[in-house]
Amino acid sequence: MSDHLADGYDLVIFDLDGVVFLIDKPIPGAADAIDRLRSGATSIAFATNNASRRAVDVAALLTGMGVNAEPAEVLTSAGAAAALLAERLPAGAPVLVVGAEALRAEVRDAGLTPVSAREDDPVAVLQGYGPEVGWKILAEATVAVRDGAPWFATNTDRTLPSPRGPLPGNGSLVAVLRTALDRDPDVVVGKPQPALFRTAAAQTRAERPLAVGDRLDTDIEGAVAAGMDSLLVLTGVTGPADLLSAVENQRPTHVGADLSALFRPADESRLPSGDGESAWTEVGGWCLARADGRAVLDGSGTPVDALRLLCSATWTGVPVSAVTAESDEARELLKSWNLDIH
C-alpha cells in the first residue's frame, strides 16, 4: 500500500500560477515538494494556460525560484496554440496575435508570420494573455474576426492569482472581443481542454498521472476531461465555498491546503466520489449530522477535513446555504469561508 498520495502516480502535472507561484512570488513549500518528488521515481511536468512566457522562460523563472525545471518539462497554451495553427494554416501565413511577445515568438517558430493589424490580411486571430494588451490591438482583432478570420484563444481563465488577489486574466480580455462580436472564440486551446494533460502523459509514457491545480474551471475540469485523477490545492483561485458548490465535471479526486498533501496518506485528502460515499458522518475530529435537507457541522479539526466532510453533503443534494455549525470551532471555520451559518 502506498504511504503517500504521490506514491500512487508515475507522473505529477503541475499548474503554475496559484500552485507553484503567484505572479513572481514562490508559494512557500512548493520548491521543496517538487524536489522531494524528483528524488523518487515520479516524473514531473508543468502545464500552464498563461501564454505570456515561453517554455524556456518558464523553466528559467522556476529555476530562479528554487524549483528545478527543464524547458522540455513545460507545456504552455502558447506553444500548443501555435502548433495547432501550424497544422491548419500554410507555412508563412499571417496571424494577428493579441498577447505578449512570447506568443508572437511561438507563432514565428511554428513557421507562421505574426502581424498586428487587419490591413496585414491575417488568416487567423490568436489571442493570449499579455499584460500590455490594450484597446488598439483588441480593436484590430475585432475587425479581423468580423471580416472572417477564425478566432483562436489560448485559454479563457477569467483571472490570474496574485499576492493582491485575483487579477484580470486572458478570459477577461477574451470577454472584450466576445462583447464586441457577440460570439465566442472558434477554438480554445488550453485547459479545460485536455490536450496539455494528454501531451504531458504521452511524453513521459505515464500510465497513472495526477494533475495538480488551483482552479476548478480549468485545471480540475481539464483533468476530468482527460480521465485523470486530480488534486486541488487551496493556494490560488478556488476557495472552500467554490469547492462545496462544484459541479460534477469540476470535482477533484483530492483536496489539500498546499502541495504538502502529496506527502500525506491519500485517504487524508480524498474527496467523496458520489457512489455510495454520501453517508460520511465523521472525518478527523469533525462530525456531520444531516436532517430535513440540512447539514450541521460539529467538532473540531483541520479545515481540509471539514471541507472533505461537507463535500459529502453538498455534492449529494444539500444546498451550501443549508450548511450550519454547532461547535464554536465549526462556526468560526464557516465564517472564515464566508458561508452564512445562520
N, C-alpha and C positions, 0 to 999 in steps of 0.2 A: 504493500500500500504506500502511496506517495506521502511524504512528510509535509510537503508544502504545495500550495496551489500550482506554482510554476513547474513542479516536478511532473505534472500530468501532461505537459505540452512540449513539443520539439521546436516550436517557433513562437516568439512573442513579438507581435507587431504593435509598435507604439505610435500613437498620435503624438504630436509635439506640443502645440500651443495648449496650455492648460493641463498637460500631463508631465512633460519634462521641463518646460519653461513657460514663463508669462512674458511675452514680447521678447525681452532680452535679459530677463531675470530668471536664473535657475530655480526650480522648485526644490526646497530642502529635501534631501534624501534621494532624489531621483538618480543622480550620478552613482551613488553607492549601490542602489538597487540594480542598475543596468550593469555595473561592473561585477556585481555578485552573480548575475545571470551568465555573464561571459566566462566566469571561472568554471562553469559547468559545461554541459553538452548542449545547452539550449541556444538555437540560432536567434538572431535579433534582426529586426527590420524597423524602419521608421517610415510611416506613411502620413503625409501631410496634405491638407487641402490648401494651405497657404501658397499662393503662386508667386509670391514676391521674392523668393530665393530659389536658386538652382541647387541641385543635389550637392554639388561640391561646396557651395556656400553654406548649406545646411550642415554638412559634415564638419566644416571648419568652425561654425558657430557652436555646435555641440562640443567639439573638442576643446574650444576655448572656455567652455563652462565646466570642463572636467568630465565630460561624457565622451568616451572613446567611440568614434564613429567613422566609417568609411563611406565615400560617396556611393559605392555600389549597394550599400545597405539602405539608401534613402530613395523613396519613391515620392514624387511630388505631382500634384494635379497639373502643374505647368508642363512638366515633361510628358505626362500621359496625354494631355490635350494636344500638344504639338505633334506627338507621334500619331494620334488619331487623324489629325488634319492631313498629315503627310500621306497617310493611307488613302485618303479620299480625294486629294487635290493633285494636279500635275506639278511636277518639280518647278520651283521658282514662282509659283502662284502668289499674288499679293494677298496678304491677310491683314485686315485692320485690327491692330492689337490695342486693347484697353487694359492697362495694367502697368506693372513695373518693368524695368529694363530686363530683369531676369526672364520674364515671359517673352519679350521680344527676342532675347538670345536663344531661347529654346526653339522658337519658331524658325529662326535663322539656321540653327544647327540641324533642324529637321528638313532643310532644303527648300524652305519657303521664304517669301520676302515680306517682312513686317512693314506695314505702312501706317500712316496716321490720319489720312483724310479720305473722304468719299471720292474726291477727284482722282485718287490713285486707282480707282476701279477695283476695289477689293472683291474677291470672290467668296470671302467669308469674314465674319467678325468673331474674334476671340477675346473674351472678357475674363480677367482675373484680378485679384486684389492688388492694389498698389496705393501706397499712402499719398502719392502725389496726383492721383486721378482727379480730374476736375471737369467742369461743365463743358469745356471745348471738345475734349475727346469723346465725352458721352454724347454730345450733340452729333458729332461726326458718325459715331456708331449708330445712333438712332436713324439718321438719314440712310446709311448704308443698308441697314436691315430693312427699313421701309421700302428701299429700292430693290429688294430681293436677295440680298446676301444672307446665307444661313448664319444663325447666331449660336455660337458655342460659348458656354460658361465653364470655367474650370471647377467651380463649386458655387454653392448658394448659402454658405454659412452666414446667417444674419449678423453675427457678432464675432469678435475676437476677444478672448480673455486677456486681461491685463491686470497689473497691480492696482489700477484705479477702478477696476470693474469692467464689465463688457463694453467694448468699443465697436463702432460700425465695421462689419466685415464685407466680403465680396457680395454676399446676399443683399446687403443694404444698397450697394451700388447697382447690382442687377435690378433691384426694385425701381431704380430711377428709369431705366430703359423699359421695364415692364409697364410702368405707369404711362410713359410717353407713347409706347407702342400698343398698349392694351393686349399684350400676349406674353407668353413665357418663352425662354430660350428654346431653340430646337434641340440642343443636346447639352446635358450637364455631365461632366466627365468624372469629377471627384466623388468622394463619399457624400451621400449614402449609396452611390453606385458601387458594386462590389469589385470593380476592376483592380483597384490598388491592392486590396487584400489578396485577391486571387493571384496577381502577379508576384507578390511577395512570397506566397506559399509555393508557387511554381519555381521561382528562382532558387529556393532552398530545398526543394523537394520535400517540404513538410507534409506530414500526414495528420498531425494534430496541432494546428495553430491556435493561438489565443490572441484576440485583438484587445488592446487596452486604449480606452479613450475617456474623454470628459464630457462628451455630448451625446445625448440620446438620438437626435435627429440626423446625425452624420455618422459618427463612429459606431454606435451600437446598431443603428438601423442597417448600416453597411455590413457589419459583421453578420447580422441575422440574414441579410440577403445573400451573403457568401457562404452561409451554412457553417459559420464558425462560432465557437464559444467566445464570450467577451467578459471583460472586467471594466466596470465603470469606476473611475476614481473621482472623488469629490473635491478636486483641487482646481477645477476650471469653471465651466459654464453651468453645468447641470447641478442643481441642488436637491436636497431631500424631498421637498414638495413636488418637484418635477418628476422624480422617480416614482413617487407614490401614484402619480397620475399617468404614468407611461402607458401608451397603447401597446398592443401585443407585439407588433413588429419592431418596437424600440425598447424591449425589456432585456437587460443584460443577464448573463448567467451568474455573475458575481458582482459584488459592490465592495469597495474599500475606501477608507479615508484617503489613502495615498498609495504609492507603489509598494510600500511595505507589506501590503496584503498579499503580494506574490510569494512571500516567505512565511506565511501563516498557513495552517491547515485549510484545505479547500472548504471544509464544512463551516469554517468561521466566516466565510464571505458568500457562500452560496445563497441564491435567491430562490423563492418558490417557483416551481415550473408550471403550476396550474393544473397538473394532472394528479390530483389526489393529495396535494400538499396544502390545500386550503384550510386544513384543520390545525395549523400551527397554533399553539397556545403559549409556549414558552421558548425563549431564546436568550441565552446568557442569564442575566438576572431579571429580565423583563417577562411579564406575563400579559396576555391579551384575552379579554372577555368579549364575546360577540353576542348581541341580542337585539332583536327588533331592528335589524338593519344598521346597527351602530357597532363601533369597536372602541373599547376602553383599554388604554394602556396603563399598566401599573408596574411598580417595582423600580429597579434602577440597574444601570449597567452602561455599556458603551453605546454611543449614538448609532454606530453601524448595526449593532444587534437589534436595537429598537426599530431602525429603518427596515431591516430584513423582516422582522416580525409584522410590522404594519403593512408591508407589501403583500404579505399573505392574505391580508384582509381586503385592501383596496384593489388588488388585482383579481379578486373573486367577488366583486359586487358591492362592497361597502364604499360609499362615496367618501372622498377625502374630507368633505365638510362634516361627515358623521363620525370622525375620529375625535375622541376626547381623552382626557387624562384623569387618573385617580391620584397617584402619588405626587408629591411636590417635585421630585426629580423628573417625572414624566411631563408635568405641567411646564416646567422650565424648558425642557427639551423642545416640546412642540412650539412654545413661544419663540425659541431661537430659530425655528424653521418657518416662522411667520404663518403658522396654522392657527385658525380660530378654534380655541379649545373650549369655548362656551364657559 
